[in-house]
Amino acid sequence: MGPKPFTIEVPAEVLDDLRSRLGRTRWPDPLPYPGWVAGADIGYMRELAAYWEGSFDWRLQERAAEFVRLRHPAGTRPWACPRR
């Protein structure tokens, strides 16, 4: 049994829910350290979440991922990679 093709189709309701949750993110107060010293920079994370919520084209990413649409069956060789 070899790799099997599949299609990426995330339901609109799932993306709507994701956008809603991104918009409701409860951000922590800034830490007294600059930038990335104590983890992810909150300002950067806010910008990233706003991008995913508002202008990131999820459907474009689905189409772009179509070139890698083979599912390899699970087996006794977890290191095996599917090939076209």
C-alpha positions as CSV (number, residue, x, y, z in Angstrom):
1,M,0.0,0.0,0.0
2,G,1.5,3.3,-1.1
3,P,0.8,7.0,-0.5
4,K,-2.8,8.1,-1.1
5,P,-3.9,11.5,-2.5
6,F,-6.1,13.7,-0.3
7,T,-7.5,17.2,-0.5
8,I,-7.2,20.0,2.1
9,E,-10.6,21.5,2.7
10,V,-11.0,23.3,6.0
11,P,-14.7,24.2,6.5
12,A,-15.5,27.9,6.5
13,E,-17.0,27.5,10.0
14,V,-13.6,26.4,11.3
15,L,-11.8,29.4,9.8
16,D,-14.6,31.7,11.1
17,D,-14.2,30.2,14.6
18,L,-10.4,30.6,14.4
19,R,-10.7,34.3,13.4
20,S,-13.1,34.9,16.2
21,R,-10.8,33.3,18.8
22,L,-7.8,35.2,17.5
23,G,-9.8,38.4,17.9
24,R,-10.7,37.5,21.5
25,T,-7.1,36.7,22.6
26,R,-6.4,37.9,26.1
27,W,-2.9,39.2,25.9
28,P,-0.6,39.4,29.0
29,D,0.9,42.6,30.3
30,P,4.3,43.3,28.8
31,L,7.2,41.9,30.7
32,P,9.9,44.3,32.1
33,Y,12.4,42.8,29.6
34,P,13.0,44.0,26.0
35,G,11.9,42.1,23.0
36,W,12.6,38.4,22.9
37,V,14.7,38.1,26.1
38,A,12.1,36.3,28.1
39,G,10.1,34.5,25.4
40,A,8.1,35.7,22.4
41,D,7.8,39.5,22.0
42,I,4.2,40.4,22.8
43,G,4.1,43.1,20.2
44,Y,5.2,40.7,17.5
45,M,2.7,38.1,18.6
46,R,-0.1,40.7,18.5
47,E,0.8,41.7,15.0
48,L,1.0,38.0,13.9
49,A,-2.4,37.2,15.4
50,A,-3.9,40.4,13.8
51,Y,-2.5,39.2,10.4
52,W,-4.0,35.7,10.8
53,E,-7.3,37.2,11.9
54,G,-7.6,39.8,9.2
55,S,-5.5,39.6,6.1
56,F,-4.0,36.1,5.9
57,D,-5.5,34.2,3.0
58,W,-6.2,30.7,4.4
59,R,-7.7,29.5,1.1
60,L,-4.6,30.6,-0.9
61,Q,-2.6,28.5,1.5
62,E,-4.8,25.5,1.0
63,R,-4.3,25.8,-2.8
64,A,-0.5,26.3,-2.3
65,A,-0.4,23.1,-0.2
66,E,-1.9,21.0,-3.0
67,F,1.5,20.1,-4.4
68,V,2.2,18.2,-1.2
69,R,-1.0,16.2,-1.0
70,L,0.1,12.6,-0.4
71,R,-0.8,10.8,2.8
72,H,1.6,8.0,3.7
73,P,0.1,5.1,5.4
74,A,1.2,4.5,9.0
75,G,3.3,1.4,9.3
76,T,6.3,-0.1,11.0
77,R,8.7,2.4,9.5
78,P,7.8,5.9,10.9
79,W,10.9,7.4,9.2
80,A,9.5,6.5,5.7
81,C,8.7,9.4,3.5
82,P,6.2,9.4,0.7
83,R,7.5,10.0,-2.8
84,R,5.7,10.9,-6.0
